[in-house]
């Protein structure tokens, strides 16, 4: 099983935040993590959880697997 290698987020003004999670095998999953008008708060939560997610088994850490090439 592959472990989570990176967690990145990308802010797209005016209000969207997308998250990219990549595992050791190079599989990437994308998701939206927006909270209307509170993008920086969501970024803070992602920063806090990033260290907990990295190293976890990707299959168990993520609710849905979505591979992107």
Secondary structure, DSSP 8 states (H G I E B T S, - for coil): --BEEEEEEEEETTTEEEEEEEETT--EEEEE---TT-HHHHHHHHHHHHHHHTTSBHHHH-SS-----
